[in-house]
Amino acid sequence: MTKAEIVSEIAKSTGIDRANVLTTVEKFMEVVKDSMINGENVYLRGFGSFIIKTRSAKTARNISANTTIMIPEHKIPAFKPAKSFAEEVRK
């Protein structure tokens, strides 16, 4: 499902103007992104958590140059679904 499809579905089910729904959805994504950039996790009860995971430093190989490189520790965004949400998807 794309963002446009999500906006259309919300607009259709709530009767709210599509432009207002689009603005709200985009603002929601912006707030989540800004919070994570600032190092904060975002928790939505019953849905899931947008969390920041830390990947440890590791050694990797550059096959084309046949060299070893060091990948430093870094952070990545992740989503962890709520237990009830994950159970519903598994059905």
N, C-alpha and C positions, 0 to 999 in steps of 0.2 A: 504494500500500500504506500502510495506517495503522499507527500505533504498536501498536494492539491486534492487528492482523494479524501484525506482526513478532514480538510477544511470543508469540502462539499458535504461529507457525511454529518459533521457537526452542525453546519448551517441548515441542512435538511431536517435533522431531528430536533433542533431547538427553535427554529424559525428566526434565528438571528441572521442579520445581513452577512453575506459571504465575505465582504471586505473587512468587517469588524472581526469576524472569526479568524481571518488570515492574519490580521494585525496582532490579535491575542496569541495565536499559535507561534508566530515569529518572535514576539516578545518573550514568551515562555522559554523558547529555545535559547534566546539571547541571555536570559537570566541564568539558566542552567549552565551555559557555556562560561559566562563571566564568573559565576561562583566557583566553578572547577578551576578556571585559570588562576583564581585567587587562593587556591588550595582548600576550598571548602567542598565537602560532599553534599549531595542533595538527596534527601530522603522523602519519598512519597508513600505514605502508609497504604498498604493494600495493592500497590503497583510495583515498587522496587526502589532501588537506590542507584544513583549515578555516583560512582566512587572513583577515587584516584588510586591506582595501584603503582607500586614501585617495583621496577624490574631491576634485579641485581646486575652488577657488572659481570661481563663474561668474555671469554676469548672466542673469536670466530675466525674462519678461514676465508681468504679471498682466493677462490679457486683459479681464476684467470691469471692472477699474478703469483700464485703459489706462495702467499705470505700469510702470516698470522696478524690479526688486528685485535685490539682491545675495544669492546663496546662498553662505554661507561654506564653507571647506574642511571636510570631515567624513569620518568613517570609517564603513565598512560591512562587515558580515561577508560572506564569500564561501566557496564550496567549489570546489576545483580537483581534479578526479579524477586518479588516478595514470595514467600512460601506458598500462599494461597494462589497467587497468579501462576507460579510454576506448576502447581498441581492441576490447575484448570487446563493448561496447555498440554500436559501429558495425557489427558483423558482421550 
